[in-house]
């Protein structure tokens, strides 16, 4: 029997309801996080069928962490986009990926391109319908579509599968010896694998994260959160 995916294992922790999953101002327990995952997965199933692509343009937050798990629960392919990128880059990523929907907290006048009426709204985000020119033909097990930074050319996509993500998360968590007592702060761009990996490794280990939406703009606030939340680790690029 193959080992369950890390998504199945995290979502299956229904008896962990009282344990902290997210810390800080937007904190919640595992029970509250899994309720958000259930609600979001239900909304994804209404707006997209399995293996359809859905864009995710929110900062590190409850919506971000929930969407990473809800993608697996609804069997859709999630393409995370950094909210700080230009409108042109957001538009390119969504069109190139053939996204059918977009979960975003951007105001209507900042939405990358014309979208239908919101199908659902919660925690300050809206789930919008999109009409892709060429929908992506995803394979079973495809889970995330991550785009390069585009420093030298247009951003290009890399497909991450359930198996690849699960293997990577387990390897990193084991290498760092993460446990339910561990916690960290996620402030790296949510469109890249660093933020995804940090969030998923701690959730898989049963730990917690602070989902910090301001990047490195206020480093003193990061230091205060390390102290007030008693974080055990800090992941960042040297």
C-alpha positions in Angstrom: 0.0 0.0 0.0 1.4 3.4 -0.9 1.8 5.9 1.9 -1.0 8.4 2.1 -0.3 11.9 0.7 0.6 14.6 3.2 -2.7 16.3 2.3 -4.7 13.2 3.3 -2.8 13.0 6.6 -3.3 16.6 7.6 -7.0 16.8 6.6 -7.6 13.5 8.5 -6.6 15.0 11.8 -10.1 15.7 13.0 -9.2 14.9 16.6 -6.6 17.7 16.6 -9.2 20.4 16.8 -7.9 22.2 19.9 -4.3 22.4 18.8 -2.9 25.7 17.3 -2.3 25.6 13.5 -1.8 29.3 12.8 -0.5 31.8 15.4 -0.6 35.5 15.7 -3.4 37.9 14.7 -4.9 35.6 12.1 -4.4 32.5 14.3 -6.7 29.5 14.5 -6.8 25.9 15.7 -6.5 22.8 13.5 -10.3 22.4 13.9 -10.9 25.9 12.5 -8.4 25.4 9.7 -9.9 22.1 8.6 -13.4 23.8 8.7 -12.0 26.5 6.3 -10.5 23.7 4.1 -13.9 22.0 4.0 -15.8 25.2 3.1 -13.2 26.2 0.4 -13.1 22.7 -1.1 -16.9 22.8 -1.4 -16.6 26.1 -3.2 -13.9 24.8 -5.5 -16.1 21.8 -6.5 -18.9 24.1 -7.5 -16.8 26.3 -9.7 -14.4 23.7 -11.2 -14.3 20.0 -11.9 -11.3 17.7 -10.9 -8.0 18.8 -12.5 -9.2 22.2 -13.5 -6.8 25.0 -12.6 -7.7 27.6 -10.0 -5.6 30.7 -9.3 -4.7 31.8 -5.8 -3.7 35.4 -5.2 -3.7 36.1 -1.5 -0.9 36.9 1.0 0.2 34.4 3.6 -3.0 34.0 5.6 -5.7 31.5 6.7 -7.0 31.6 3.1 -3.6 30.7 1.8 -3.0 27.8 4.2 -6.6 26.5 3.7 -6.3 26.7 -0.1 -3.1 24.6 -0.2 -5.1 21.8 1.5 -8.4 22.4 -0.2 -6.8 21.9 -3.6 -6.1 18.3 -2.8 -9.6 17.8 -1.1 -11.3 19.1 -4.3 -8.7 17.5 -6.7 -8.0 20.8 -8.5 -4.7 22.2 -9.6 -3.7 25.4 -7.7 -1.6 28.1 -9.2 -0.3 30.5 -6.5 0.4 34.1 -7.6 2.3 36.7 -5.7 -0.1 39.6 -4.9 2.8 42.1 -5.3 3.5 41.3 -8.9 2.3 43.5 -11.8 -1.1 43.2 -13.3 0.5 42.1 -16.5 2.3 39.2 -14.8 -0.8 38.1 -13.0 -2.7 38.1 -16.2 0.0 36.2 -18.0 0.1 33.5 -15.3 -3.6 33.0 -15.2 -4.0 32.9 -19.0 -1.0 30.7 -19.5 -2.2 28.3 -16.8 -5.7 28.2 -18.3 -7.2 29.0 -14.9 -11.0 28.5 -14.5 -11.3 30.5 -11.3 -9.4 32.8 -9.0 -9.4 33.1 -5.2 -8.2 36.6 -4.4 -8.5 39.4 -1.9 -7.6 42.0 -4.5 -10.2 44.8 -5.0 -12.4 44.5 -8.1 -10.4 47.2 -9.9 -7.1 45.3 -9.3 -8.4 41.9 -10.5 -6.0 40.8 -13.4 -8.7 40.5 -16.1 -12.5 40.3 -16.5 -14.1 37.8 -14.2 -17.6 36.7 -13.4 -19.5 37.4 -10.3 -18.1 36.0 -7.0 -19.3 32.5 -6.4 -18.3 32.7 -2.7 -16.7 35.1 -0.3 -15.2 34.6 3.2 -12.3 35.9 5.3 -12.1 38.9 3.0 -11.4 36.9 -0.2 -13.6 36.3 -3.3 -13.8 33.2 -5.6 -14.3 34.5 -9.1 -15.1 32.5 -12.3 -12.7 32.9 -15.3 -13.0 31.9 -18.9 -9.7 30.4 -20.1 -8.8 30.5 -23.8 -7.0 27.2 -23.5 -7.7 25.2 -20.4 -4.7 23.1 -19.1 -4.9 19.4 -19.6 -3.7 18.3 -16.1 -2.8 14.8 -15.3 -4.1 12.8 -12.3 -2.1 13.7 -9.2 -1.0 17.2 -10.5 -1.5 19.6 -7.6 0.3 22.9 -7.9 1.5 24.9 -10.9 4.3 27.1 -9.8 5.7 29.8 -12.0 9.3 31.0 -12.1 10.2 34.6 -11.0 10.5 35.6 -14.7 13.7 37.6 -14.0 15.1 36.9 -17.5 12.0 36.0 -19.5 8.3 35.4 -19.1 7.5 33.3 -16.0 7.3 29.6 -16.9 5.3 26.9 -15.1 6.5 23.8 -13.2 4.0 21.1 -12.2 4.2 19.7 -8.7 2.4 16.4 -8.1 1.0 15.0 -4.9 3.8 12.4 -4.8 6.6 15.0 -5.3 5.1 17.4 -2.7 4.6 14.6 -0.2 8.1 13.3 -0.6 9.6 16.7 -0.3 7.6 17.7 2.7 8.4 14.5 4.6 12.1 14.8 3.7 12.4 18.4 4.9 10.4 17.8 8.1 12.5 14.8 8.9 15.8 16.6 8.2 14.7 19.5 10.4 13.3 17.1 13.0 10.0 19.1 13.1 7.5 18.1 15.8 4.1 19.3 17.0 5.9 21.7 19.3 7.6 23.6 16.5 6.5 26.8 14.9 7.8 29.3 12.3 6.8 32.5 10.5 5.9 32.6 6.8 6.8 35.9 5.2 8.3 34.8 1.9 6.3 35.4 -1.4 3.3 33.0 -1.4 3.7 32.3 -5.2 6.9 30.5 -4.7 7.6 27.1 -3.2 9.4 28.4 -0.1 6.2 29.7 1.5 4.3 26.6 0.4 6.9 24.3 1.8 7.2 26.1 5.1 3.4 26.0 5.6 3.0 22.4 4.6 6.0 21.0 6.5 4.8 22.5 9.8 1.2 21.4 9.2 2.3 17.9 8.4 4.5 17.8 11.5 1.6 19.0 13.6 3.3 22.3 14.3 2.1 25.9 13.6 3.0 29.0 11.6 2.5 32.7 11.7 1.1 33.6 8.3 2.7 37.1 8.0 1.4 39.2 5.0 3.9 42.0 4.9 7.1 40.3 3.6 10.3 42.0 4.9 8.8 45.4 5.0 8.6 45.5 8.8 11.5 43.3 10.2 11.0 44.7 13.7 7.5 43.3 13.7 8.8 39.9 12.7 11.2 40.0 15.6 8.3 40.9 18.0 6.3 38.0 16.6 9.2 35.6 17.1 9.2 36.6 20.8 5.5 36.9 21.4 4.5 33.6 19.7 7.6 31.8 21.0 8.6 30.6 17.6 11.1 27.8 17.4 12.4 28.4 13.9 13.0 31.1 11.2 13.3 30.1 7.6 14.7 32.7 5.2 17.2 33.1 2.3 20.7 34.0 3.5 
